[in-house]
C-alpha cells in the first residue's frame, strides 16, 4: 500500500486539457451564405464545449435578414462570441457595425474602421459628408419608407448597445447620420472594448475578462488556447454563389427556358434536365433571399406570354405584354432599399433585349415560312403536273412526282398525255389535261 502511494506521488499528474477557441472568418458582404456559416460555426463551438468563438470580420455590409440571423444566434449563444475587425485595413461597415455591437467582446485591429450603419443599398449613393467628421454629418432620412427603416435600425442598434454596455448615442448617429470611426476613435468613444494587432494579441488581451451570457457571467480563460479554425466549406461557398441575386435570376430564366425547349422539342432530355436543376436551385436561392412573390409571379407570367406569342398569332400583343410583365417583375423581384441588394439593372436589360430579339427572329421565321409555297403533303399535290401512264377498263393511272395515282377527269385521257392536278379526293386525283 505504501509502495502504491509512493508511486502515485512520483508519477506526474495528467495535464489539464487546453481550452479551445473556434475561429470564424467573414470576408465580404453579409449574405445568407455567410449567416449560415457563422450560425453553424457557433453551433459547432457549443457542441465541442469551446471556451469562446472569435469572429474575424471584414465587411462592407449586406442583407438585413442575414445580419439579424447572425445576431440572433450570437445573443442566444452558450459560448462567448468575440468579434474582431481585422486584420489592418479591414472594416465593419453597415451590417458589420450591428454585429460588432452584438458581440460579447468587441475588438478592432489598428487602421480599421466601423460605422455608416444607415440601411441603404450596397453600391448605392453615399450619404453626404465624410465618415467620422461631425461637422459634415447630416441626416440621411428622405422618404417616409426611409424614415421608417432608419428609426427601426436605430432602435435595434440602441438595444444592442444597451445590452452590451456600449456607446448607444454614437450607435444611433451611425444609423441616422452615417458617421464612421477609426479603431482608436472607437476605443475612445467606448464603442469597442480593445484594440489588438493580431489574433494572439487578441486572445492575450481578452484572457481574464468577464462577460455576461444571458443571466450568468463567465470569466474567459483562453490563454494558450487551441485554435479551431473553421474555413467556409463547399456548402457555404455554393450558397454564396447561388444566393447572389444576379446568379439566382439567371438560374430562374435558364430553368424556365430549358423546360420550354424540352417540352416543345422532346429529345435527349438535356435541356429539360438542365432546366429543372437550374429552376430548383433558383427557387432554393429565392427561399433564402427576401424576394417579392408578386415580382416572381410577373416574371413567370411574362415568360408564359412570350412563349405563347411563338405559338399563337396575336400580332405581337402577347409578346409585348410578356416583355412588359417580365421587366416589371424583374425590377420588383427584390426591393433594393429593403434588402440592400437587387438584380442588376444591366442584367435585366440584357435578358429583356435577348428575349425580344428571340421573339422577333422566331416571328419573322414563322411569317416567312407561311409565305413560302407548300412543298410536302396533300396540299402540295394540288397544281402539280404529271403524265398519264395507262388507261385500262375506264381506270386512269397518272405519274405525279414519281408516284402512281389513280386519276379521274371530266374528259377522256390518253397515255403520255400531260395533266395537272386539280384536287385530291382520298387516294384519287382529280386532274385536267394541259
Number of C-alpha atoms within 10 A of each C-alpha: 5 7 8 9 9 10 10 11 10 9 8 8 8 6 6 6 8 13 17 21 25 25 21 20 22 19 14 14 22 24 23 25 23 24 22 18 24 24 18 15 22 26 16 15 23 18 11 11 15 22 23 25 27 24 24 21 23 26 21 23 27 25 24 20 20 23 22 16 15 23 22 14 17 22 18 11 18 19 23 28 28 23 25 29 33 27 19 17 12 22 27 26 26 29 26 27 26 28 23 28 27 26 23 24 22 24 27 33 24 19 16 21 27 30 29 29 29 27 26 25 19 19 9 11 8 13 18 14 16 15 20 19 11 13 8 12 20 16 15 19 17 9 9 9 11 17 14 12 18 23 15 14 20 22 15 16 23 21 16 22 23 14 15 18 13 20 18 22 15 21 29 23 21 26 30 23 26 28 28 28 22 19 25 18 14 23 17 13 15 15 26 23 16 20 22 22 16 16 17 13 11 19 21 15 16 22 15 14 12 15 16 14 16 10 5 7 10 14 14 17 19 22 16 14 20 15 16 15 14 15 13 18 9 9 12 17 13 12 20 19 15 21 22 19 21 18 16 23 26 18 23 26 19 20 23 18 18 22 23 18 17 18 13 8 12 13 11 9 15 14 21 22 15 16 24 20 16 23 24 14 19 23 15 15 25 23 11 15 21 19 18 16 14 13 21 22 16 21 26 19 18 25 23 18 21 25 18 15 22 18 11 12 13 11 10 16 12 20 26 17 16 26 22 16 23 28 20 18 23 26 20 20 24 23 17 18 16 18 20 19 23 23 21 14 12 9 15 20 13 11 15 17 13 12 18 17 12 14 20 15 12 15 19 12 11 14 12 10 11 10 8 8 9 13 9 8 8 12 13 12 19 17 13 15 19 23 21 22 16 16 16 7 5 9 10 21 22 27 19 18 11 9 9 14 17 16 23 20 15 9 9 11 21 14 13 13 14 18 23 19 22 16 17 15 11 7 8 14 23 17 25 19 18 10
